[in-house]
């Protein structure tokens, strides 16, 4: 690379140096909110077949295994997301942080600092891989190990060199193909997040023990970018203002239990529904959105829960007919409900180049309700609810977590206590209290 000093540093070395910056109180507050969000998703995920199968495979005391924790957060498709990196940091970084913090007997501040650093690593690498990587690779699975390693390295107190080694060893374990989306019954996505959390944690443990890692894994001629990417931008990993805020502040929360690519369309449907009832007279509807939303979510007749969560047609129909989508709207009877099925048949989806042009910096959609005898009704959503440009309030995020905990079988008192334990971590709350509640009623 041109313009380097006589002693050039690799991309991974520069990233590791960036991760040494201190986190501030506001950063820990934000991290605690993401911990709460993951907690709700994970507790609700325990009731799913993928969680049961993972627990059976791991055997006794499975709930304390990072592989089990790593499988839980993504099951319901409600996990947080960085839209520019096109990945979900929470279900990978937070399980690895929990496992490392329990081993290191960490304080709450050290735990949250590690979350901040883990998010930074996975997001910066995710934003650098380029669109060709996302065509075939599940970014959460491939970039996730870097975030898990960064978090564990922080908690283990690894020096810069060993942190670099850990990041390199984490990256060489990267895996996860998008073929899973073509087989909706597959639990492979949960294996991707579980393996990513385990890979990063194990990499940090190895280097702590003296196992030598890699320094040029990212940009090397046979490394991560060369092997899995096209149009990648290695400088995007570290080419930022030294005083730039931590990336965790740019991560989006998902209010609806569906793929993030359908959220803007859901928001548009809710806006149309709230405006007035004339949409009920429409003979047809058109969703206009960016290309990737169609690639992943053009499913006019979903036959199972996962397909429904990846269906623009089903999500819009649910939002128009029933309002804010709930977990039950993507399960069981809702899939075959006559009113939802009839409305799905009236919904077409097309690419809108204006939305594609600004994606992935912005996740937008427009919904047109076509009336034969009057002017069309139109709702346009430039940014999905929960994005930094259209933020969800802290109360919305907390209420979401409590609802998910209830869906996972927790009592009202238990879910309230776990919510308080997670959010109080940034205000002097005890990490042991959070762990006791999480591994007690939460994941029981």
N, C-alpha and C positions, 0 to 999 in steps of 0.2 A: 504494500500500500504506500502510495506516495505521500511525501510530507511528514513522514514519521521521524522521530528523534533517533539518534544513533543507537539507542537501546529500545527498539520497538516492543510494545506489549501486545499480546494477542487480544482478540475480542473478549475472550473469557476472562483474562486478567483485568481488563478494563471494567468489565461488568462486576467482577468481584470487588474491585476497589470502590465502585459506586455503591455497592451494597453495604459498605462500612459506614456510610453516613448515619448519624443518629436519627431516630424517629422522634417526633414531637407528640405532645398530648393529643392534638387534633388528629394525628395519624393513628394513634391508638384508639381513639374514639371511633374512627371509621372502621378500623380492623375489628373492633368488638361487634359492630353492626353486621359485618360480614360473617363473623363467627355465629351470631344469632341466626342469620339467614341460613347458613349451612346446617345449623342444628335442627331447625324446623324441617328442612328438606330430608335430613338424615333420619330423624325420628319417624317421619311419615314413610320413608323408604323401607323401614324394617318390615312393613306388612306385605311387601311385594315378593313375588316368586323368586326374583333374582337374588334378593337378600337371603331368603330361606336356603336357596341352593348354595350360595357362597358360605353361609354358616355351616351347613352340613359338610361341605367339602373341607372346611378348615378345622372342624371338630370342636372339642371342648375349649371353652373360653374364647370362642371365635370373635365375640364382640370387642375384644381388646386388640385384635389383629389389625394392622394398618390396611391389609387387603380388604377386610370386611368394611372398615370405616370408609375406605376409598371407593367402595362400590355403592354406598348408600346415597350420596348427595345428588347424583345425577339421575336417579331412577325416575323421578316424577317430572323431569324436564322443567324444574323451577329454580335451578341453580343460577348463581350470578354469572355475568358474562362481560367480557371486554369486547366491544363490537369491532374495534380496529384490529385486534389480534384474532378475532373469531374463535374464541375459546372460553372455557369456564374455569377460572382459577380456583374457586372455593372447594369443589369436590376432590381436588388433588392436594392443594397446599394445606388446607386445614387438617385433614386426617394425618398427614405427615408431621405437622406441627404438634398436634395432640400427642402422637406417639413419642416424638422426641422430647417434648416438654415433660411428659410423665417419667421418662427415663432420666432426664437431667434434673428432675425435681425443681423445675423452673418457677420463677415468679410470674405473676400475671403480666407485668410490664415486658419481661423477656419473651413471654409467649406471644404477646401482641406485636412486639417488634419483629419477631420472626415471621409472623403472618404478613406484615408489611413488606419485608424483604423477599419473601417467597412470591408474593403477587408481582413485585417489581421484576423479578427474573423471568417468570413465565410470560408475563405480558410483553416485556421488551423483546424477547426472542420470538414470541408469537407475531408481533407486529412486523418482524423482519423477514419472515419466511416467504411472503409473497403469495399471490393467488393460485399459482400452479400447485403449490404444496396442498392447499385446501381442496383442490379438485379430487385428490386421492387419499390424503392423510387426514385423520381426525386430530386437529391441532391440540385439543386438550390432552390426548394421549401422547402425542409426540413432543410437545413443548412442556407438558406438565412435569416431567421428571426434573427439569431444571429448577422449577419453582419449589418442588418438594425438597430438593437438595439444598437450595439456598436457605430455606427455613430451618432445616435440620442443622446445617452448618452454623447458623446463627446461634441456635440453642446449645450446640456442643462446644461453642467457643473456638471454632477452628480458625487458624490464622489464614492470611490471604492465600498463601500457596496451597494449603490443603482445601480451602474453599474452591479454588480453581480446579483442583483435581476432582473434587466431588461433583462439580458442575459437568466436567468432561465425562466422568464415569456415568453420571445420570443420563447425559445425552446419548451415549453410545447404546443405551438400552431402549431408546425411543421406539415406539410401535403404535399401531392403531390405524386400520384402513377404513375408508368410508363405505366399503362394500356392505358393512353391517346395515346401512340404511335401506338396502334393497331386500332385506329379510327382517321384517318388523318383529317377528317372534324372537329374534336373537337377543341375547343379553350381552353381546360383545362390547357395547359402549360402556357398560359397567365394568367389564374386565379392563378396558382401556384406562379408566380413571383409577381403578384399584392398582393396576400394574405401575402406573405413573407415580402414584403416591409411594408405593413400595420401592420402586427403582431409585427415586431421589433419596429416600430415607436410608436405604441400604448403601448407596454411594457415599453418603456422609459418614456412615458408620465405618465403612472400609477405609476411607482416608484418615479418619480419626485413629485407626489402628495401624496406620503406616502403609497402607496399600497405595501405590503410586498411580495417579490418574493421568488425564490428558489436558494439555494446554491449548491445543489448536483444533479441538473437536469441531468447533463451529465453522471456521473458515478454511480449514485444511483442504488440500486437493481431493482427498477421499473422505471428507468429513460430512457433517450434518447438512450444511447448506448444499454442497456439491451433490450429495447423493439423493436428497429428497425435495429440493426446491428448484424453481425456475423463476427468474425475476426477483430473487431475494435481494435484501439490502442489509448486509452485515453491520453497516454503520448505524442502522436504526437501533441496534441494541444499546449503543453507548453515545450516539451523537445527539446529546441533549445538554441543555444548560445545567451546569452543576447545581444550581439552586432550584431547578424545576421541582414541582411537587411530586411526591410519590405517586406512582401509577394507580394505586388502590383507589384514589379519589375519582378516577375516571371510569371505574367499573360500574356496570349497570345492574340493577336489581330487576328480577322478573316477577311481575304481579300475577301473571296468568299461568296456569298449569299446562303449557304448550311450548313448542319450539319457539325460540326467540324470533325466528324469521316470520312468524305469523302475528306477532304482537301488535305491530303498527296497524295491520288490517283489523284486528280485534278492536283496537282503540277507535278506528274509523267507524266500525259498526256500532260501537257504543255511542259515539257522537251522533250518528244518524238516528239511532233509536231514541236518544234523549231530545233531539230537536223537535220531532213530532211523529205522528203515527202514519204519515203519508207513505212511508216506505213499504207499508203492508200492501199497498195497491200496486206496487211495482211488479212488472212482468219478468224482469231480468235484472241481474246485478253484475257489475264488473269490478274486480279487484285489480288495481294497477299498482305494481310494485317493482322492486329491483330483481335482477336476473336470478341471483342465488336463492331468493325466496321461492321462486318457481321451481328451480332445480331440486330443492329439498322438499317443498311443501305443496306441490300441485297434485293433490290426491282427492279426486272428486267423490270417491266412494270408499272411505276407510272401513276396514273390516275388523279392526282390533284397536285397543287403547293407544298403542304407540303410533299407528297410522293416523288415528284421529288427532293426536297431538302434533303431527306433522302435516296436517291438512288445512290449507287456507279456507277451503270451502266449508268444512265442518266447523272450524273456529268462528268464521264469520256468521254462519247460520245460528250457532249457539248464542253468540253475543247479541244478534238481532232479536232472537226470540226470547231469550232467558236473562239477558243482562250480563253482568260480570261473570265470566266463566268460573266454574267450580270443578274440583277433581271429578265429581260424579258426572259432569257433562261430557267426559271423554271415556266413559266406562259403560259397560253393560247395556242397559236399556236405551241409553241416550244414543248409541250408535245406530239403532234401528228405529228410533222414534219417528213416526210418520211425518210429523211437522218438520223436524230437522232434515230428514231425508228429502222431503219435497223441496225445501228451500235450498239445500245443497245443489239440487239439480238446476236451479235457476242462476247459479253463480259461476261465472267464467273468470279466468285469471289471465292477465297479459303482462308482459314486461313493459315498464315505462322507463324510457331512457333517461329521463330527468332524475328518477330515483336511483337508477344504476350508476349514473355519473358521480353521485356524491357518496355512494356506498363504498367501503363500510364505515366511513366517518359518520354517516347518518343512516338510520334504519327507518325508511318512510313508506307510506302506502296511501292510496286513495281508493275510496269506495263510491261507485256510482250506482244509484238506483234508477232504473230506466222506466219511465211512465209513458204510456202510449198517447195519452191525451193531455199531458201537462209537462212542465219543465222537469228535467231530471233533478234528483237530489244528489248532492255531492258532499262528501266529507273527506278532508285531506289532513293527514297526520305526518308532518315532516320528521318527527322523532318519537319513537315509541316511549310510552310511559315507563319510567325507571331509568332512562338514559340521563346522563348529566345535563343534557339540554332540556329535558322534560322530567325532572326528578320526582320520584315518589317520596313522600314525607317519611320521617322516621317512624311515625305512628303507623303508617300503612305497612311498613316492613315488619314492625313488631307484631301487628295484628295478623299478618300473613304467617309468621312463625308460630304463633299460638294456635291458629287454625290447623296448621300442618301437624303440630304436636298432638292435637286432639285426634286428627285423622290417624295418627300412629298409635292411638290407644292410651295416651296419657290422660290423667285426670285433670280437672280444671286447676286444682291446687298445684299439681306437679308441673303442668305446663307454665303456669304463672311463675313458679319458683325458678324453673330453668331459664325462662326469659330474663328474669331479674338477674340471675347469676351470670348470664352471658353479657348482658349490657353493662353490668357493674364492674366488669373486669378492668375497664379503663378508668374507674373511679375508686380504686382501692379494694375492689372485691377480691375474694380469695379464689385462686385457680382451683384449689382442691374442692371447694364447694361446687363449682361448675362441673368438675369431673365426676364427683359423687352423684350428682343429679343426672348427668348424662348417661353414665354407665349403670345407674340404678334404674329408676322407672323409665328413663328416656329410651334406652336401647334394650330394655328387658323383653 
